[in-house]
Amino acid sequence: MNGFTIFMLAVVVIGLPVTLGIGSEMFKRWLRHKETLAAALNAQTAEKAAQYAAQTERLEERVRVLERIVTDRGADLAREIDSLRDTRPGRLPIN
């Protein structure tokens, strides 16, 4: 065998496995990095979801209070109108 063939054989036998091993480790590190980023993003997303849920609960409570105010006020207003109808002097109550 000539020198070039021996050199190429050494490159294939030694260099290729070394290169593949280094590439494999780089790929594993890159995957771990991506998993870490995904976990951080997941934590942020969960925190934002909890904040949105709390804000939604507060808004729903406010809407319930406003609905109660509107409906209670409507009943009071109807009673006031009825009492005004009944207490006018010289008028008969309208039923």
N, CA, C and O atoms as a printed pandas DataFrame, in Angstrom:
     atom_number atom_name residue_name chain_id  residue_number  x_coord  y_coord  z_coord
0              1         N          MET        A               1    0.852   -1.174    0.000
1              2        CA          MET        A               1    0.000    0.000    0.000
2              3         C          MET        A               1    0.895    1.232    0.000
3              4         O          MET        A               1    1.971    1.254    0.597
4              5         N          ASN        A               2    0.423    2.217   -0.668
5              6        CA          ASN        A               2    1.223    3.436   -0.702
6              7         C          ASN        A               2    0.856    4.330    0.480
7              8         O          ASN        A               2   -0.067    4.016    1.231
8              9         N          GLY        A               3    1.563    5.423    0.647
9             10        CA          GLY        A               3    1.391    6.315    1.791
10            11         C          GLY        A               3    0.024    6.983    1.834
11            12         O          GLY        A               3   -0.557    7.150    2.906
12            13         N          PHE        A               4   -0.486    7.362    0.669
13            14        CA          PHE        A               4   -1.788    8.045    0.638
14            15         C          PHE        A               4   -2.910    7.105    1.073
15            16         O          PHE        A               4   -3.824    7.530    1.779
16            17         N          THR        A               5   -2.860    5.869    0.678
17            18        CA          THR        A               5   -3.878    4.896    1.048
18            19         C          THR        A               5   -3.849    4.644    2.550
19            20         O          THR        A               5   -4.900    4.538    3.182
20            21         N          ILE        A               6   -2.668    4.551    3.119
21            22        CA          ILE        A               6   -2.543    4.359    4.563
22            23         C          ILE        A               6   -3.092    5.581    5.299
23            24         O          ILE        A               6   -3.788    5.444    6.305
24            25         N          PHE        A               7   -2.780    6.760    4.800
25            26        CA          PHE        A               7   -3.289    7.993    5.419
26            27         C          PHE        A               7   -4.820    8.026    5.368
27            28         O          PHE        A               7   -5.463    8.337    6.370
28            29         N          MET        A               8   -5.394    7.716    4.232
29            30        CA          MET        A               8   -6.856    7.730    4.100
30            31         C          MET        A               8   -7.500    6.662    4.985
31            32         O          MET        A               8   -8.560    6.891    5.568
32            33         N          LEU        A               9   -6.864    5.511    5.083
33            34        CA          LEU        A               9   -7.373    4.465    5.950
34            35         C          LEU        A               9   -7.335    4.917    7.411
35            36         O          LEU        A               9   -8.267    4.640    8.166
36            37         N          ALA        A              10   -6.275    5.604    7.811
37            38        CA          ALA        A              10   -6.163    6.127    9.179
38            39         C          ALA        A              10   -7.235    7.182    9.434
39            40         O          ALA        A              10   -7.826    7.221   10.513
40            41         N          VAL        A              11   -7.485    8.028    8.454
41            42        CA          VAL        A              11   -8.524    9.051    8.593
42            43         C          VAL        A              11   -9.879    8.386    8.787
43            44         O          VAL        A              11  -10.657    8.802    9.646
44            45         N          VAL        A              12  -10.164    7.372    8.008
45            46        CA          VAL        A              12  -11.453    6.702    8.104
46            47         C          VAL        A              12  -11.562    5.924    9.408
47            48         O          VAL        A              12  -12.595    5.982   10.075
48            49         N          VAL        A              13  -10.518    5.200    9.780
49            50        CA          VAL        A              13  -10.571    4.348   10.963
50            51         C          VAL        A              13  -10.520    5.169   12.244
51            52         O          VAL        A              13  -11.206    4.827   13.207
52            53         N          ILE        A              14   -9.739    6.225   12.290
53            54        CA          ILE        A              14   -9.565    7.006   13.518
54            55         C          ILE        A              14  -10.386    8.294   13.476
55            56         O          ILE        A              14  -11.110    8.604   14.422
56            57         N          GLY        A              15  -10.274    9.026   12.403
57            58        CA          GLY        A              15  -10.894   10.350   12.323
58            59         C          GLY        A              15  -12.405   10.327   12.277
59            60         O          GLY        A              15  -13.059   11.151   12.917
60            61         N          LEU        A              16  -12.962    9.405   11.537
61            62        CA          LEU        A              16  -14.414    9.354   11.398
62            63         C          LEU        A              16  -15.108    9.043   12.727
63            64         O          LEU        A              16  -16.063    9.739   13.069
64            65         N          PRO        A              17  -14.682    8.044   13.487
65            66        CA          PRO        A              17  -15.326    7.810   14.787
66            67         C          PRO        A              17  -15.149    8.975   15.759
67            68         O          PRO        A              17  -16.064    9.296   16.519
68            69         N          VAL        A              18  -13.971    9.609   15.736
69            70        CA          VAL        A              18  -13.754   10.761   16.612
70            71         C          VAL        A              18  -14.701   11.891   16.225
71            72         O          VAL        A              18  -15.324   12.506   17.091
72            73         N          THR        A              19  -14.808   12.161   14.942
73            74        CA          THR        A              19  -15.695   13.226   14.462
74            75         C          THR        A              19  -17.151   12.908   14.802
75            76         O          THR        A              19  -17.895   13.787   15.237
76            77         N          LEU        A              20  -17.552   11.670   14.604
77            78        CA          LEU        A              20  -18.928   11.290   14.931
78            79         C          LEU        A              20  -19.182   11.368   16.439
79            80         O          LEU        A              20  -20.267   11.764   16.863
80            81         N          GLY        A              21  -18.197   10.996   17.240
81            82        CA          GLY        A              21  -18.349   11.092   18.697
82            83         C          GLY        A              21  -18.503   12.529   19.154
83            84         O          GLY        A              21  -19.363   12.839   19.978
84            85         N          ILE        A              22  -17.662   13.411   18.613
85            86        CA          ILE        A              22  -17.758   14.836   18.963
86            87         C          ILE        A              22  -19.095   15.402   18.491
87            88         O          ILE        A              22  -19.755   16.141   19.222
88            89         N          GLY        A              23  -19.489   15.054   17.273
89            90        CA          GLY        A              23  -20.775   15.527   16.753
90            91         C          GLY        A              23  -21.941   15.023   17.583
91            92         O          GLY        A              23  -22.910   15.747   17.811
92            93         N          SER        A              24  -21.843   13.786   18.030
93            94        CA          SER        A              24  -22.897   13.217   18.868
94            95         C          SER        A              24  -23.013   13.963   20.192
95            96         O          SER        A              24  -24.120   14.263   20.638
96            97         N          GLU        A              25  -21.890   14.263   20.818
97            98        CA          GLU        A              25  -21.906   15.016   22.078
98            99         C          GLU        A              25  -22.466   16.422   21.879
99           100         O          GLU        A              25  -23.228   16.918   22.709
100          101         N          MET        A              26  -22.086   17.055   20.778
101          102        CA          MET        A              26  -22.621   18.394   20.494
102          103         C          MET        A              26  -24.138   18.335   20.324
103          104         O          MET        A              26  -24.863   19.197   20.819
104          105         N          PHE        A              27  -24.604   17.306   19.617
105          106        CA          PHE        A              27  -26.039   17.158   19.409
106          107         C          PHE        A              27  -26.762   16.916   20.728
107          108         O          PHE        A              27  -27.842   17.465   20.944
108          109         N          LYS        A              28  -26.182   16.098   21.621
109          110        CA          LYS        A              28  -26.786   15.841   22.928
110          111         C          LYS        A              28  -26.866   17.124   23.753
111          112         O          LYS        A              28  -27.879   17.384   24.402
112          113         N          ARG        A              29  -25.803   17.921   23.727
113          114        CA          ARG        A              29  -25.820   19.194   24.462
114          115         C          ARG        A              29  -26.877   20.135   23.897
115          116         O          ARG        A              29  -27.585   20.811   24.643
116          117         N          TRP        A              30  -26.975   20.169   22.583
117          118        CA          TRP        A              30  -27.974   21.035   21.941
118          119         C          TRP        A              30  -29.380   20.593   22.343
119          120         O          TRP        A              30  -30.239   21.430   22.617
120          121         N          LEU        A              31  -29.617   19.273   22.381
121          122        CA          LEU        A              31  -30.928   18.771   22.800
122          123         C          LEU        A              31  -31.223   19.125   24.252
123          124         O          LEU        A              31  -32.341   19.528   24.575
124          125         N          ARG        A              32  -30.223   18.979   25.138
125          126        CA          ARG        A              32  -30.430   19.350   26.544
126          127         C          ARG        A              32  -30.744   20.836   26.665
127          128         O          ARG        A              32  -31.599   21.238   27.454
128          129         N          HIS        A              33  -30.042   21.648   25.874
129          130        CA          HIS        A              33  -30.298   23.092   25.891
130          131         C          HIS        A              33  -31.737   23.381   25.454
131          132         O          HIS        A              33  -32.425   24.188   26.079
132          133         N          LYS        A              34  -32.186   22.734   24.394
133          134        CA          LYS        A              34  -33.560   22.930   23.917
134          135         C          LYS        A              34  -34.576   22.470   24.966
135          136         O          LYS        A              34  -35.612   23.111   25.143
136          137         N          GLU        A              35  -34.292   21.373   25.658
137          138        CA          GLU        A              35  -35.193   20.901   26.710
138          139         C          GLU        A              35  -35.257   21.896   27.860
139          140         O          GLU        A              35  -36.325   22.131   28.426
140          141         N          THR        A              36  -34.107   22.484   28.207
141          142        CA          THR        A              36  -34.081   23.492   29.270
142          143         C          THR        A              36  -34.900   24.716   28.866
143          144         O          THR        A              36  -35.665   25.254   29.668
144          145         N          LEU        A              37  -34.734   25.149   27.619
145          146        CA          LEU        A              37  -35.525   26.289   27.134
146          147         C          LEU        A              37  -37.016   25.966   27.144
147          148         O          LEU        A              37  -37.834   26.806   27.516
148          149         N          ALA        A              38  -37.365   24.757   26.738
149          150        CA          ALA        A              38  -38.776   24.362   26.727
150          151         C          ALA        A              38  -39.343   24.322   28.143
151          152         O          ALA        A              38  -40.487   24.721   28.363
152          153         N          ALA        A              39  -38.555   23.846   29.101
153          154        CA          ALA        A              39  -39.022   23.804   30.492
154          155         C          ALA        A              39  -39.234   25.213   31.031
155          156         O          ALA        A              39  -40.214   25.475   31.729
156          157         N          ALA        A              40  -38.308   26.126   30.706
157          158        CA          ALA        A              40  -38.459   27.514   31.155
158          159         C          ALA        A              40  -39.690   28.149   30.519
159          160         O          ALA        A              40  -40.442   28.856   31.189
160          161         N          LEU        A              41  -39.894   27.902   29.243
161          162        CA          LEU        A              41  -41.069   28.444   28.559
162          163         C          LEU        A              41  -42.349   27.856   29.143
163          164         O          LEU        A              41  -43.352   28.556   29.280
164          165         N          ASN        A              42  -42.314   26.583   29.483
165          166        CA          ASN        A              42  -43.469   25.926   30.087
166          167         C          ASN        A              42  -43.806   26.559   31.435
167          168         O          ASN        A              42  -44.975   26.786   31.744
168          169         N          ALA        A              43  -42.782   26.842   32.233
169          170        CA          ALA        A              43  -43.013   27.473   33.537
170          171         C          ALA        A              43  -43.608   28.870   33.360
171          172         O          ALA        A              43  -44.529   29.253   34.082
172          173         N          GLN        A              44  -43.081   29.625   32.400
173          174        CA          GLN        A              44  -43.619   30.967   32.146
174          175         C          GLN        A              44  -45.067   30.885   31.677
175          176         O          GLN        A              44  -45.909   31.677   32.099
176          177         N          THR        A              45  -45.348   29.934   30.813
177          178        CA          THR        A              45  -46.704   29.782   30.295
178          179         C          THR        A              45  -47.668   29.406   31.413
179          180         O          THR        A              45  -48.785   29.921   31.472
180          181         N          ALA        A              46  -47.244   28.517   32.293
181          182        CA          ALA        A              46  -48.103   28.125   33.414
182          183         C          ALA        A              46  -48.358   29.308   34.337
183          184         O          ALA        A              46  -49.470   29.484   34.833
184          185         N          GLU        A              47  -47.330   30.119   34.567
185          186        CA          GLU        A              47  -47.499   31.292   35.431
186          187         C          GLU        A              47  -48.465   32.288   34.801
187          188         O          GLU        A              47  -49.330   32.837   35.484
188          189         N          LYS        A              48  -48.319   32.522   33.499
189          190        CA          LYS        A              48  -49.231   33.445   32.821
190          191         C          LYS        A              48  -50.658   32.907   32.828
191          192         O          LYS        A              48  -51.610   33.671   32.991
192          193         N          ALA        A              49  -50.808   31.608   32.653
193          194        CA          ALA        A              49  -52.148   31.012   32.685
194          195         C          ALA        A              49  -52.785   31.203   34.054
195          196         O          ALA        A              49  -53.980   31.480   34.152
196          197         N          ALA        A              50  -51.997   31.056   35.103
197          198        CA          ALA        A              50  -52.524   31.268   36.456
198          199         C          ALA        A              50  -52.911   32.730   36.660
199          200         O          ALA        A              50  -53.936   33.023   37.276
200          201         N          GLN        A              51  -52.095   33.646   36.144
201          202        CA          GLN        A              51  -52.427   35.067   36.257
202          203         C          GLN        A              51  -53.714   35.378   35.499
203          204         O          GLN        A              51  -54.575   36.102   36.001
204          205         N          TYR        A              52  -53.845   34.830   34.289
205          206        CA          TYR        A              52  -55.058   35.064   33.505
206          207         C          TYR        A              52  -56.278   34.471   34.194
207          208         O          TYR        A              52  -57.356   35.066   34.172
208          209         N          ALA        A              53  -56.115   33.311   34.802
209          210        CA          ALA        A              53  -57.234   32.690   35.516
210          211         C          ALA        A              53  -57.660   33.546   36.701
211          212         O          ALA        A              53  -58.853   33.718   36.950
212          213         N          ALA        A              54  -56.685   34.085   37.435
213          214        CA          ALA        A              54  -57.010   34.940   38.579
214          215         C          ALA        A              54  -57.689   36.222   38.107
215          216         O          ALA        A              54  -58.655   36.679   38.718
216          217         N          GLN        A              55  -57.182   36.799   37.023
217          218        CA          GLN        A              55  -57.785   38.027   36.506
218          219         C          GLN        A              55  -59.203   37.742   36.002
219          220         O          GLN        A              55  -60.111   38.546   36.214
220          221         N          THR        A              56  -59.390   36.616   35.344
221          222        CA          THR        A              56  -60.720   36.253   34.867
222          223         C          THR        A              56  -61.680   36.084   36.035
223          224         O          THR        A              56  -62.831   36.516   35.966
224          225         N          GLU        A              57  -61.209   35.458   37.103
225          226        CA          GLU        A              57  -62.054   35.276   38.288
226          227         C          GLU        A              57  -62.446   36.629   38.880
227          228         O          GLU        A              57  -63.599   36.830   39.261
228          229         N          ARG        A              58  -61.480   37.566   38.958
229          230        CA          ARG        A              58  -61.799   38.905   39.483
230          231         C          ARG        A              58  -62.817   39.608   38.592
231          232         O          ARG        A              58  -63.752   40.237   39.086
232          233         N          LEU        A              59  -62.634   39.501   37.282
233          234        CA          LEU        A              59  -63.577   40.152   36.368
234          235         C          LEU        A              59  -64.965   39.519   36.456
235          236         O          LEU        A              59  -65.974   40.223   36.416
236          237         N          GLU        A              60  -65.016   38.200   36.575
237          238        CA          GLU        A              60  -66.318   37.545   36.719
238          239         C          GLU        A              60  -67.008   37.983   38.002
239          240         O          GLU        A              60  -68.223   38.180   38.012
240          241         N          GLU        A              61  -66.260   38.137   39.073
241          242        CA          GLU        A              61  -66.842   38.606   40.335
242          243         C          GLU        A              61  -67.378   40.026   40.171
243          244         O          GLU        A              61  -68.456   40.351   40.670
244          245         N          ARG        A              62  -66.621   40.869   39.470
245          246        CA          ARG        A              62  -67.095   42.239   39.242
246          247         C          ARG        A              62  -68.376   42.242   38.414
247          248         O          ARG        A              62  -69.297   43.009   38.694
248          249         N          VAL        A              63  -68.435   41.391   37.403
249          250        CA          VAL        A              63  -69.645   41.312   36.580
250          251         C          VAL        A              63  -70.822   40.839   37.421
251          252         O          VAL        A              63  -71.931   41.355   37.283
252          253         N          ARG        A              64  -70.586   39.850   38.300
253          254        CA          ARG        A              64  -71.672   39.387   39.182
254          255         C          ARG        A              64  -72.168   40.522   40.071
255          256         O          ARG        A              64  -73.374   40.674   40.268
256          257         N          VAL        A              65  -71.241   41.323   40.611
257          258        CA          VAL        A              65  -71.638   42.452   41.458
258          259         C          VAL        A              65  -72.430   43.464   40.644
259          260         O          VAL        A              65  -73.459   43.963   41.099
260          261         N          LEU        A              66  -71.950   43.770   39.434
261          262        CA          LEU        A              66  -72.674   44.728   38.595
262          263         C          LEU        A              66  -74.055   44.201   38.218
263          264         O          LEU        A              66  -75.025   44.958   38.214
264          265         N          GLU        A              67  -74.152   42.922   37.905
265          266        CA          GLU        A              67  -75.463   42.348   37.594
266          267         C          GLU        A              67  -76.391   42.443   38.792
267          268         O          GLU        A              67  -77.576   42.743   38.649
268          269         N          ARG        A              68  -75.846   42.185   39.976
269          270        CA          ARG        A              68  -76.667   42.272   41.185
270          271         C          ARG        A              68  -77.113   43.718   41.407
271          272         O          ARG        A              68  -78.264   43.961   41.770
272          273         N          ILE        A              69  -76.215   44.673   41.192
273          274        CA          ILE        A              69  -76.582   46.084   41.363
274          275         C          ILE        A              69  -77.672   46.460   40.370
275          276         O          ILE        A              69  -78.657   47.101   40.736
276          277         N          VAL        A              70  -77.497   46.066   39.121
277          278        CA          VAL        A              70  -78.468   46.429   38.087
278          279         C          VAL        A              70  -79.813   45.783   38.371
279          280         O          VAL        A              70  -80.844   46.450   38.289
280          281         N          THR        A              71  -79.824   44.514   38.700
281          282        CA          THR        A              71  -81.110   43.846   38.918
282          283         C          THR        A              71  -81.755   44.306   40.215
283          284         O          THR        A              71  -82.971   44.488   40.261
284          285         N          ASP        A              72  -80.977   44.499   41.265
285          286        CA          ASP        A              72  -81.551   44.998   42.519
286          287         C          ASP        A              72  -82.080   46.406   42.327
287          288         O          ASP        A              72  -83.166   46.734   42.804
288          289         N          ARG        A              73  -81.332   47.228   41.645
289          290        CA          ARG        A              73  -81.763   48.610   41.406
290          291         C          ARG        A              73  -83.021   48.618   40.555
291          292         O          ARG        A              73  -83.901   49.452   40.764
292          293         N          GLY        A              74  -83.122   47.701   39.597
293          294        CA          GLY        A              74  -84.323   47.618   38.767
294          295         C          GLY        A              74  -85.542   47.262   39.597
295          296         O          GLY        A              74  -86.620   47.814   39.372
296          297         N          ALA        A              75  -85.399   46.361   40.539
297          298        CA          ALA        A              75  -86.518   45.987   41.409
298          299         C          ALA        A              75  -86.883   47.153   42.315
299          300         O          ALA        A              75  -88.064   47.434   42.521
300          301         N          ASP        A              76  -85.875   47.836   42.859
301          302        CA          ASP        A              76  -86.147   49.003   43.704
302          303         C          ASP        A              76  -86.840   50.095   42.902
303          304         O          ASP        A              76  -87.770   50.735   43.392
304          305         N          LEU        A              77  -86.397   50.304   41.691
305          306        CA          LEU        A              77  -86.997   51.329   40.844
306          307         C          LEU        A              77  -88.456   50.986   40.555
307          308         O          LEU        A              77  -89.315   51.867   40.583
308          309         N          ALA        A              78  -88.738   49.740   40.283
309          310        CA          ALA        A              78  -90.125   49.332   40.038
310          311         C          ALA        A              78  -90.969   49.562   41.284
311          312         O          ALA        A              78  -92.105   50.025   41.184
312          313         N          ARG        A              79  -90.426   49.245   42.457
313          314        CA          ARG        A              79  -91.166   49.489   43.705
314          315         C          ARG        A              79  -91.398   50.984   43.912
315          316         O          ARG        A              79  -92.482   51.387   44.333
316          317         N          GLU        A              80  -90.400   51.806   43.625
317          318        CA          GLU        A              80  -90.564   53.256   43.784
318          319         C          GLU        A              80  -91.634   53.786   42.847
319          320         O          GLU        A              80  -92.450   54.619   43.240
320          321         N          ILE        A              81  -91.635   53.310   41.615
321          322        CA          ILE        A              81  -92.659   53.752   40.660
322          323         C          ILE        A              81  -94.039   53.328   41.142
323          324         O          ILE        A              81  -94.983   54.116   41.097
324          325         N          ASP        A              82  -94.158   52.097   41.598
325          326        CA          ASP        A              82  -95.444   51.634   42.119
326          327         C          ASP        A              82  -95.877   52.436   43.338
327          328         O          ASP        A              82  -97.056   52.759   43.478
328          329         N          SER        A              83  -94.946   52.758   44.212
329          330        CA          SER        A              83  -95.320   53.540   45.399
330          331         C          SER        A              83  -95.718   54.960   45.008
331          332         O          SER        A              83  -96.598   55.540   45.644
332          333         N          LEU        A              84  -95.102   55.529   43.989
333          334        CA          LEU        A              84  -95.495   56.860   43.525
334          335         C          LEU        A              84  -96.894   56.827   42.919
335          336         O          LEU        A              84  -97.682   57.753   43.111
336          337         N          ARG        A              85  -97.190   55.790   42.210
337          338        CA          ARG        A              85  -98.520   55.670   41.622
338          339         C          ARG        A              85  -99.575   55.578   42.722
339          340         O          ARG        A              85 -100.652   56.163   42.602
340          341         N          ASP        A              86  -99.274   54.858   43.772
341          342        CA          ASP        A              86 -100.257   54.627   44.827
342          343         C          ASP        A              86 -100.428   55.828   45.746
343          344         O          ASP        A              86 -101.481   55.943   46.373
344          345         N          THR        A              87  -99.463   56.725   45.864
345          346        CA          THR        A              87  -99.537   57.796   46.855
346          347         C          THR        A              87  -99.878   59.155   46.269
347          348         O          THR        A              87  -99.829   60.143   47.001
348          349         N          ARG        A              88 -100.216   59.261   45.007
349          350        CA          ARG        A              88 -100.586   60.559   44.459
350          351         C          ARG        A              88 -101.930   60.983   45.035
351          352         O          ARG        A              88 -102.875   60.194   45.070
352          353         N          PRO        A              89 -102.012   62.228   45.486
353          354        CA          PRO        A              89 -103.299   62.680   46.031
354          355         C          PRO        A              89 -104.334   62.833   44.914
355          356         O          PRO        A              89 -104.031   63.318   43.824
356          357         N          GLY        A              90 -105.529   62.417   45.207
357          358        CA          GLY        A              90 -106.632   62.594   44.270
358          359         C          GLY        A              90 -106.660   61.584   43.148
359          360         O          GLY        A              90 -107.485   61.695   42.240
360          361         N          ARG        A              91 -105.806   60.632   43.186
361          362        CA          ARG        A              91 -105.782   59.627   42.125
362          363         C          ARG        A              91 -106.107   58.271   42.715
363          364         O          ARG        A              91 -105.811   57.974   43.873
364          365         N          LEU        A              92 -106.709   57.485   41.900
365          366        CA          LEU        A              92 -106.977   56.119   42.312
366          367         C          LEU        A              92 -105.770   55.258   41.943
367          368         O          LEU        A              92 -105.128   55.479   40.917
368          369         N          PRO        A              93 -105.481   54.307   42.767
369          370        CA          PRO        A              93 -104.367   53.416   42.429
370          371         C          PRO        A              93 -104.654   52.647   41.150
371          372         O          PRO        A              93 -105.778   52.206   40.910
372          373         N          ILE        A              94 -103.652   52.499   40.362
373          374        CA          ILE        A              94 -103.786   51.753   39.106
374          375         C          ILE        A              94 -103.315   50.332   39.357
375          376         O          ILE        A              94 -102.192   50.092   39.799
376          377         N          ASN        A              95 -104.199   49.409   39.065
377          378        CA          ASN        A              95 -103.827   47.993   39.245
378          379         C          ASN        A              95 -103.974   47.240   37.984
379          380         O          ASN        A              95 -103.707   46.039   37.947
